[in-house]
Amino acid sequence: MPVKKKRKSPGVAAAVAEDGGLKKCKISSYCRSQPPARLISGEEHFSSKKCLAWFYEYAGPDEVVGPEGMEKFCEDIGVEPENLNDISSFKNIYRYAFDFARDKDQRSLDIDTAKSMLALLLGRTWPLFSVFYQYLEQSKYRVMNKDQWYNVLEFSRTVHADLSNYDEDGAWPVLLDEFVEWQKVRQTS
């Protein structure tokens, strides 16, 4: 019986030639080929210090990621900026950000990393972001787990800025229940 030869992958050069510089990636359907300088080896762990440095690489002097910073961020993660307006694509990017930013030996994000990533992803679009950030600053929480992370996005999309449609009996994580309670106390005082 003849020995089967393993099929070789076409490599980056062939992928570029085939689809004009695009290759499959796990965030969106297609993304640009990335230089290996941005990759993290298996031996190197991602730390919150690196994440904050990474955030400041894109943020301006006012610690806000502006259009140029967002364009550079999109280029570095291989996403076309216009895809950020697509709800499904953004949700994939948001979910990817959790695993990207956490220390690989941890199941949760430390709260400083979570705040930085939330600023990068939701800071310009969620009206309650600055209030939520203040809440996280003074809260007892030291980490944010994946369920809390995913629900912050859903909360930012569905709950009005005045919290009028917040359902106290809904299945929100305690973190968000406590945030709403904290904000309502602030609004009444």
N, C-alpha and C positions, 0 to 999 in steps of 0.2 A: 504494500500500500504506500503511495507517495506521501512524503512529509508535507504537511500544510505549512505554508509560509505565513508569517504574521503580516497583516496589512499595515503598512506604515502610514502614519498620519501625514497629510500633505504639507504640514508645517506652515509657518507664518507667511512665507513668501507666496506660496500657492493660494492661501486664503485671501491675501491681499489682492492677488491677480484675479481671483475668481469673482470677488464681490466688491471690488473697489476700496479696499482698506477696512472692510467690516468683517467681524467674526462673531460667532455665537457667544453670548455671555448669559449669566444667570440672572441679571437684573432686568434686562429687557430683551426683546427678540434679537437685536443685533447691536453691537457696539464697536467702537474703533479699537484697533490693536493698540496695546499699551506698552510703553517701554518697561523693561524689567526693573528699572530703578524704583518703582512704586511698590513692588511686590515685597511681601514680608516672608522670610524663610521660615520653615518649620521650627528652627531652633530659636528664632527671635520671637519674643512675646510682645503683644501690643499692650502698652501701659496707658494709664490715664494721663500721665505727663506727656506721652507722645501724642495722645488724642488732642490734648489742649494745644500743643504746639502745632498740630495739624490744623486745628480750627483757626488759630491765629495766622496760619499761612494764607487762609482765604479771607479772613476778616480784615476790614480796614482799621484805621486808627481809632474809630469810634466803637470798635468791637462788634460791628455789624457786617454781615456778609452781603456786600452789594452786588450789582450785576456782574462786574468783572470777576469778583471772587467766586460767584456762583457758576459763571461760565468756566472758570479754571477748574473748579470742583467737578463739574459735569464732565469735562474733558478727562480729568484724572481717573474718574470711576467708569468712564466709557459710556456715558449717556448723553444723548442729544438734549440740549436745554429745553427745546419745545416739548419733549416728552414729559417734563416735570409737571405740565398742566394736565396731563392725562392721569386721572385718579388711580387707575390700576397700576400704571408705571410708578407713580410716586409711592404708592403703598408698598410695592416691591422694594424700592430704594430705601424707604423708611424701615422696613423689616430687615433688610440686609445690613443697615447701619448698626442695629443692635449687636449682631454677631461680629461685625467688623470692629466695633469699638470696645467690646468687653475683653478683659483678660481671658485668654484661652482656657485657663484652669478654673475659671469662675463661671457660675451660671447666671450671675446678675451683673449689671453695670454699677460701678460705684457712682454715687450721686453727682460728683463733680463732672465726671465724664458724661453722664446722662444729661445734665444741664447744658453742657457744651454742645452735645449732639442735637438736643432739642432746639437750642438757639440756632444752630445751623439749618435744621430742617423745617422748623415751625415758626421761628422768630419773626419772620416778615409776614406770615400769612394768618396766624391765629391771633385774633384780637385779645384773647385772655392770656397770651403767652407771658407777658411781663408780670402779670399777677401770679400766674402759676409758678414762675421762676422765683418770685419773692416768697411764695409759700414753701417751695422746696428749700430755699435758703434757711428758713427758720424752723423747718419741720424736724421731726425725730428720725426721718428716713436717712439711711446711709447708703442704701443700694436701691436699684430699681430692677425688678425681675421682668422677664419677657412678657408675662401677662399684663403687668402694669404698663410696660412700654407700648405694647400693641393697643391697649385701651386708651392711652393718652391720644393717639392719633384719632381713634373713633370718636372720643369725647370732643376733640377739637373740631371735628367735622359736623357733629350732630347737635351739640348743646350750644344754645345761643349765648352771646356775650353777657347778657343780663341773667343768665341761668334760669330763665322763666320756664323752659321746657325740660329742665332736669328732673328725672324721675327718681325720687328717693328710694323707691322699691325696685329700681332697675338692678341689673347684675354688674354694676361697676365695682372695680377693686376698692378696697377700703381707702387707699391713697386718694382716690378721686372723691369719694364720699367726704373724707375729712377736708379736702381742698374746698369743696362746695360749702361745707359748714363754716370753715374759716373765712371764706369770702363773704358769706351772708352776714356773719358777725361784723366784719369790716364795713360792709355797706350800710348797716344799721347804726353804726357808731360815728 
